[in-house]
Amino acid sequence: MTRSTDRVAPRPPLPTWARASLGGIWLLDTLLQAQPSMFSMAMLSGVMQPAAQGQPPWLAAAITWASGLIGRNVVGFNAAFVAVQAVIAVCILLPRARWNRAGLWISIAWSAAVWIFGEGMGQVLTGAATPLGGAPGAVVLYGAIAGLLLAGWGRGRPEPLPWARHLATGLFAAGALAQAAPLYWTPLGLSTVFQGTLAMQPHWLAATLAPVVAVTFARPVLCNAILVAATGAVAVGVWRRAAWGYALAAAWLLFTWWAGEGFGMMLTGMGTDPNSAPLLALLIVAGATAVPAAKLARAPA
């Protein structure tokens, strides 16, 4: 019998592995945002201003306005950016439920702002978005994963991302459709995706990317057909929880993180996050380890 003097147990923090993964990536982002180049005008010319290219007028105007505002005091604004991301990382990593929730809500708001003004909504409105480059944008995945963590928190689920498999499936399916755009069946359209990554990398990494640029320029139809088929197959495999689907997803993520995302440009001094591949990997692992709702219903209390 429970005694009246017994205290009610506090609500537990979020499960460790997912919370630590997301918090660790936010901590990495904090360190990347604190690079010397981010405290100079290079942050505007290399990160924010390119995001305005090809955008609808209203979005281009918003990004240009934000760039002009930050340009008045780059050092001060970037110091604030570093502080916000550090707060998010610490709150999520602390083993306290109240701090976890605060960090997740802040991360959702911050991700929305950065996605609009920093990533130009992942280029999805330009007609040139491609999963090879990380579309729909890494930062929107931060917010989505934070939302899934909040949705699954406190419901007795061993897995804190209850709809991770659905989200990962939808992202890969949308990626296959985006990759099937007419632009990527042409020599310049497809090879330029990899050429843009190659141009900014250290020499040793650029040397490994040169053959990819050459092959995609010479055989764009064949290469893009393989890419579209592989992306669609990953969506099917992840949805079905198939072993072959997870193996294909691992290969796809490694290829795109290397060739399309350039490891998030982290080796160039201008990268502000590891890009989308690590976040997609987190979603896939969460979906693979999730316990089905029916099985949870049958489990003893």
Secondary structure, 3 states (H helix, E strand, C coil): CCCCCCCCCCCCCCCHHHHHHHHHHHHHHHHHHCCHHHHCCHHHHHHHHHHHCCCCHHHHHHHHHHHHHHHCCHHHHHHHHHHHHHHHHHHHHCCCHHHHHHHHHHHHHHHHHHHHHCCCHHHCCCCCCCHHHCCCCHHHHHHHHHHHHHHHCCCCCCCCCCCHHHHHHHHHHHHHHHHCCHHHHCHHHHHHHHHHHHHHCCHHHHHHHHHHHHHHHHCHHHHHHHHHHHHHHHHHHHHCCCHHHHHHHHHHHHHHHHHHCHHHHCCCCCCCCCCHHHHHHHHHHHHHHCCCHHHHHHCCC
